Amino acid sequence: MPDVLDITKRALLTGIGLALTAKDEAEDLAKELEKKLNLNEEEGKKFLKDIRKRYDETQSKLEDRVEKSVKEFLKKADIVTSDELKALKKEIRDLKQTINKTAGGTED
């Protein structure tokens, strides 16, 4: 059975690959439209800038969705995240300190 982390990693890499391909295609389409619409250089640059801005906004939204989906998947799969592990370690340290202070012992 494939490792859950490996599957998640592959899914993320696939998403990144698709996003990069989409960016290249969007820029190619923008350049093609610039030529077909007979835009002057300034209008063409503005058009490309607008396309890139929209792409960046869409990319950011996509990244947020992927991150949310991965977090939900990890939660459903009952996999501990590094943040959760760090929080547990901190809680254990705090509990040890409290126990040591209460028992009058020394801290490890």
N, C-alpha and C positions, 0 to 999 in steps of 0.2 A: 504494500500500500504506500503511495507517495506520501512524503512528509508534508504536513500542513504548511509549515514555513516555506518549503520549496514551492508549493503551489501558489502561495500568496506572493512570493517573490516573482515567480513567472508572470502572474497576473499584472503586477505592478510594472514590470519591464515591458510587457505587451502594451499596456496603456501608455507608457512613455514613448514607445516606438510609434504608436498610432498618432500621438500628439505631435511628434516631430515631423512625421510624414504629412500631417494635416497642415502644419505651418508652411512647409515647403510648397505644397500644392496651393495654398491660399496666396502665397507671394507670387507664384507663377501665374495664377489666375488674375491677380491684380495687375501684373505687368502686361498680360495679354489684353485685358480690358482697357488699360491705359492706351495701348496702341490702337485698338479698334475704335475707341471713342475720340481719338485724335486729341488727347489732352496735351497741353503744353508742359514743359518741364516742371514748373511750379505746381500746376494742378496735379500732375502725376505724382510728385513727391507727397503732396497733401493726401492724395488718394491712398498711396501706399502706407503713409503714416496712420491714416484712419483704419486701414485693414489690419495693420500690426497691432494697433491699440485694441481693436475688437478681438483679435486673436488672443492677445495677452489676458484680456478680461475673461474670455471663454476658458482659456487655459487655467487661470486661477480658480474659476468655478469648478472645472473638471478635477483639479487637484484636491479641492475641498471635498468634493463628492467621493473621490477615490479614498481619501483618508478616512472619511466618515464610514464608508463601506467596509474598509479593512478593520477599523475599530469594532464595528458591529459584528463582523465575522469572527474576530478574535474573541469577542465577548461570548458569542454563541458557541464557539468551539471550546470555550472555557480555557483559553490560553492566557497566561499571565503576561502583561506587558512589562517593559523595563521600568516604566514609571510606577506601576503597581508594586513591583518587586522592591524598588527603592523605598517606597512608602512603608512597606512591611519591614524592611531592614531598619528604617528609622524608628518605627514603632517598637521593634524589639530592643533597640539600643535604649530608647526612653524607658521602657519597662524594666530593663536591667538596672538602669540608674536609680529608678524609683525603688526597686527591690533592695538594692545595695544601701541606699540611704535609710530605708525603713529598718533593715536588718542590722544596720551599723557596720556593714562590711565594707570592703574596698571595691572599687570599680575595676572590671577586667580590662 
